[in-house]
Amino acid sequence: MCASVWRLHEQNKKTSKKRNAELSIIKGRSICPNCSHQLQARDLIPVFSWFVLRGKCRYCNKPIGLTEPLVELVTAALFVFSYIFWPQPFHGVGLFEFILWLIFLTGFIALALYDLRWYVLPNKIVYILLVLAFIQVVVVIALFHGGLAALFTAFWGVVVTAGLFYFIFLISAGKWIGGGDVKLGAVLGLVVGGPLSSVLLLFLASTAGSLLSVPLLVSHRAKTSTRIPFGPFLILAAILTRLFGVGIIAWYKRLYL
């Protein structure tokens, strides 16, 4: 995962056609980011290869960061976690959306890594997820008889998340929130669905962001001008909302309404 994110970032630089072909995630072969040596299958076994190689490249002996195996473990854990806590039955529309959810998870993890390192949410990933989210809505309506309810859910999900982010983007001239967050908001609005789920997502993301940024500001380890990527908080909130949102909203209604 980390290697794919790095390759995508390198492709965005002004490089030769040959270099772009080498970096291609679809056509290119996996390479070491330090020496560019082509990696073999034995070097690419998740987590296991990192331990066997003792965290170093087999060919140049330069260190491979601990981030690589950690991300692989987190990805596997999220897949298992999603299976255990999936809020729908594993048949029909529930099974269809679960399969797509695993693809969304992979894209979300890549976006979070990219945003944490380079403070950007790349369009190449966001647009793929956006198209996939629209396909999910269309299939649910056409094949699983979602009807107007599915269309309503998708519409208000996008309005609440992307609409709010776009408004903030406009009034701040892009200083408070980036254009990538607006597009990611559209994706997440379609994935979590509905106005209440979208509001919950925004609340959870804002709370998580505050829990990190406020202590940093109080301890003077960050300033008001310090850049803190919001994408990972949105993605974390989306995962929690998709898996537990129905239960949280039902609990809130029972408690206050």
N, C-alpha and C positions, 0 to 999 in steps of 0.2 A: 504493500500500500504506500509506504513512504517513498519507495523508489519510483512508483508511478506518479506521485505528486511532484517529485523532483524533476522527472522527465518532462512533465507538462509545463513546469515553470521554465525549464531550459529551452523548450520549444518556443516560448514567448519571446526569447531573446533573438537578436538578429544573427542567425547562424546560416551556414550553407545548406543547400538542399540535401547533401549527403549526411550532414550532421542531423538534420531534421528527420531523415529517414531512419537513422540509428536510434533516435529518441522516440520514435513513434511507438505508442503503447499497443497499437493494433499490429503493425508490420515489423517493428523493430524487436530485437532480442534484448533481454535484460543485461545491463552492463554495470560495472562498478562505477559509482560517481566520482571516484578519485583517479583511477587509472584507465577507465573506459574499457577494461577487458571484458569480453563477453562471458557471462556467467553460465555455468552448466546446471543441469537439473539438480544435481546434488547440492548446489549452493543455494537453492531456492525453496527448500522445504521449510515452511513457516516455523519459526522459533527453534526447531531442532538444528537447522543448519547454523544458526547464530551461535548456539552452544558448542557445537562440534568445532566450529572455526574460532571459538573463544573470542567472539566479537571483533574479528579482524578479517579483512579481505584475503582470500586464499592466494591472490596473485601479486598484490602490492604490499600486503601486510599492514595496511593502514586501518585504523579502527572503524568499526561499524557501530553507530550510535545505539544506545539502549532503547531509543525511541522505536526502532524497527520491530523488535520482538514484542514490546509493550503494546504497540498498535495492533499487531496480529492477535495478541491475546485478548485485547479489548473487543476487537471485531468479532472473534469467536464467541466471547462471553455475551455480547449483545445479541447475536443470533440465537443462542440458547435461551437467553433471558426473554427474547421476543416470543419464542416458541412456548415457553412456560406461561407467560402472562398475556398471550394474545387474547383480546376481548371478544373474538368472534369464533363460531364453530369452524372446524377445518374441513368444510365442504362448501361447494357453491361459491358465492361471492366472498365468503370469509377466507377460503383457501386461495382464491385468485388474488385478493388484496394482500394476503400474507406473503405470497411469492414476490409480488411487486415490492412489498415493504422491505424485504431482504436486499433488493436492488437499491432501493432508496437509502437504506442504512449504509451500504457501501459508498454511495455517492456523498452522503452526509459526512461520513468520517473523512473522506478525501477533502471535502470543502473545509471542514474544521481544521485539518492539518495545514492546508494552504493558507487559511486566514490567520492562524496562529503564527505562522512563520513569516508571511509576506504581507499581511493586512489587506488581502484581496480575496474576493470570491470569484474565481474564474468563470467567464461566461460559458466556456466549453462544457463544464460540468453542470452549471445551473440550467442551461438551456436543454440539455439532455433530460435532466430531472423534470423540467417544466413540461416538456413534450410527453414524457412518461406519465406525469400526473394527469394531463389532459386525456391521454389514452385510457387511463384508469376510469375517469369519469364517464367517458363515452361508452366503454365496455359495460360498466355497471348499469348505465341507462338502457343500452341497446340489448344486451344479452341477459342481464340479471333483473330486468324490469324495475330498475331504480326509479324511473319516472321523474316527475317534477320534484319529488323529495330530494333525490340525488343532485339534481340541477340546482335547487335552492341551496343545498348544503355547500356545494362547490362555489357558487356565486358569492355567498356571504362570507365564506372562508377567505376568499381572495380580497373582498372589499375590506374586511376588518384588518387583516394583516398588511397586505401590500398597500391598501389605501392609506392607512395610518402612516406607514413608513414613507410613502411618497409625499404625503403632506409635510412630514418632518424634514424630508430631504429638500423640499422646495423652500420652506421658510428659513432653513439654515444654510441654504446654498451649498449643500453637500458637506457641511462642517460637522454636523452632529451624527449623520448617518450616511452611508455610501449608497451608490446606485445598486451595488451588488446585494445589499440587504433588502432593497425593495423587491428585486427579482426573486431572491430567496424567500421573501415573505409570501409571494404569490405561490411558490411551490409548496411551502408549508401550509398555507391556507387551504390548498386543494387536498393535501395529504391528511391533515387532521380533521378538516371539514366542519362547517357550521360556525355560526357566530359565537356561541358559548365556548366551544373548544378553542377557537382562535383567541378569544379574550383570555382564557386560561393559559394558553401558550405565551401570550405577551406578558401576563402577570408572572409566570414562572421564570421566563427569560430575564425580565427586569429585576426580579428578586435575586436570581443567581448572580447577575451582573453587579448588583449593589453589594452583595455579600463578599465579592472579591474586591471591588474598587474602593469601597468606603474604608476598610482596614488599611489598604495601601496608601490612601490619602492621609488618614489619621497618623500613620507611622512615618509619613514623609518619604515613603519609598516610591511614590508616584505623585505627579502634579496634575492639576486640572487640565493641562495641555497634553498629558501622556495618552498615547493612543492605546486603547484596549479594544481588540476585535470583538464585535458583538455576535458574529456568526456562530461561534461555538456555543454561546449561551442559547441562541435561538434553536440550534440543533438539539441540544440537551433537553430543552423545554418541549420540543416537538416529540422526542422519543417518549418522555414522561406522559405527555398529553395523549399520544396515540395509544399507549398501552394502558394508562390508568385514568384517562380523562373522563370517561363515562362514569366511573365510580366516584371520582372526586366531585364532579358536577352534581351527581345524585345525592351525595353526602351533604353538599352545600345547600341544595334545595331543601332537604329534610331539616337541616339545622336552622335555616333562616327564613324559609318560605312556608 
